[in-house]
Amino acid sequence: MDYGCAMGYFSIPLAQMTGTGGKVYCVDIQNKMLDKLQKRAVKYGVSSIIRTLQVGKNYNAIDLHEELDFALLFAVVHEVPDKAGLFRDMFAMLKTGGKVLFAEPKGHVKPTDFEKSIQLAKTAGFIVSEAKPMNDGLCVFLVKNPDL
Ligand SMILES: C[S@@+](CC[C@H](N)C(=O)[O-])C[C@H]1O[C@@H](n2cnc3c(N)ncnc32)[C@H](O)[C@@H]1O
């Protein structure tokens, strides 16, 4: 899942990596962005892999349970009012052992606010499996603990 996908800067390569045996759910509040993403998916030959989903501004739960292997939360969590709800629902949507790459832009998000979001992710049940997987910026890997 690419949550907060916009026009799919990451969704297209995620779909190329996933291949025709899988699906990439692309979620955003902006229908305009999802329309652009669908056009780009056709252009790049991955439209059969991509499923676009529009959600409401205050975040509403998506009806998926223990289905996801991986989710990307890139430069979006700081825009979501109910961060705790997002992490809780993300936890429920992932398979046991599923991973989230959670990253925020340094310019917009203070390290202390990033840390607060990580605490919300931990409250939802995630553990931090790798801090700083990318050299620069605010970024962690979260994992749905196989022991839970
Ligand atoms: C800064 S952009 C990042 C786009 C993309 N992840 C990237 O890194 O290229 C944030 C995106 O998150 C979307 N967004 C904001 N609030 C959201 C919410 N509550 N649920 C889902 N998407 C949301 C915005 O519409 C926008 O497309």
The ligand as an SDF file (V2000), in Angstrom:
LIG
                    3D

 27 29  0  0  0  0  0  0  0  0999 V2000
    3.3490   15.6590    0.4970 C   0  0  0  0  0  0  0  0  0  0  0  0
    2.3140   14.6110   -0.4420 S   0  0  0  0  0  0  0  0  0  0  0  0
    3.3140   13.1390   -0.5250 C   0  0  0  0  0  0  0  0  0  0  0  0
    2.9780   12.3000   -1.7190 C   0  0  0  0  0  0  0  0  0  0  0  0
    3.7880   11.0170   -1.8710 C   0  0  0  0  0  0  0  0  0  0  0  0
    3.7060   10.1570   -0.7080 N   0  0  0  0  0  0  0  0  0  0  0  0
    5.2150   11.3170   -2.2040 C   0  0  0  0  0  0  0  0  0  0  0  0
    6.0710   11.2550   -1.2960 O   0  0  0  0  0  0  0  0  0  0  0  0
    5.5000   11.6360   -3.3630 O   0  0  0  0  0  0  0  0  0  0  0  0
    1.0440   14.1510    0.7270 C   0  0  0  0  0  0  0  0  0  0  0  0
   -0.1240   13.4220    0.0940 C   0  0  0  0  0  0  0  0  0  0  0  0
   -0.9110   12.8780    1.1450 O   0  0  0  0  0  0  0  0  0  0  0  0
   -2.2730   13.1040    0.8670 C   0  0  0  0  0  0  0  0  0  0  0  0
   -3.0340   13.1330    2.1370 N   0  0  0  0  0  0  0  0  0  0  0  0
   -3.1630   14.1430    3.0250 C   0  0  0  0  0  0  0  0  0  0  0  0
   -3.9410   13.7830    4.0530 N   0  0  0  0  0  0  0  0  0  0  0  0
   -4.3090   12.5060    3.8390 C   0  0  0  0  0  0  0  0  0  0  0  0
   -5.1250   11.5850    4.5500 C   0  0  0  0  0  0  0  0  0  0  0  0
   -5.7240   11.9240    5.7000 N   0  0  0  0  0  0  0  0  0  0  0  0
   -5.2890   10.3600    4.0370 N   0  0  0  0  0  0  0  0  0  0  0  0
   -4.6930   10.0250    2.8530 C   0  0  0  0  0  0  0  0  0  0  0  0
   -3.9090   10.8320    2.1310 N   0  0  0  0  0  0  0  0  0  0  0  0
   -3.7340   12.0730    2.6060 C   0  0  0  0  0  0  0  0  0  0  0  0
   -2.2910   14.4320    0.1300 C   0  0  0  0  0  0  0  0  0  0  0  0
   -3.4850   14.5820   -0.6300 O   0  0  0  0  0  0  0  0  0  0  0  0
   -1.0350   14.3220   -0.7280 C   0  0  0  0  0  0  0  0  0  0  0  0
   -1.2990   13.7350   -1.9850 O   0  0  0  0  0  0  0  0  0  0  0  0
  1  2  1  0
  2  3  1  0
  2 10  1  0
  3  4  1  0
  4  5  1  0
  5  6  1  0
  5  7  1  0
  7  8  2  0
  7  9  1  0
 10 11  1  0
 11 12  1  0
 11 26  1  0
 12 13  1  0
 13 14  1  0
 13 24  1  0
 14 15  1  0
 14 23  1  0
 15 16  2  0
 16 17  1  0
 17 18  1  0
 17 23  2  0
 18 19  1  0
 18 20  2  0
 20 21  1  0
 21 22  2  0
 22 23  1  0
 24 25  1  0
 24 26  1  0
 26 27  1  0
M  CHG  2   2   1   9  -1
M  END
$$$$
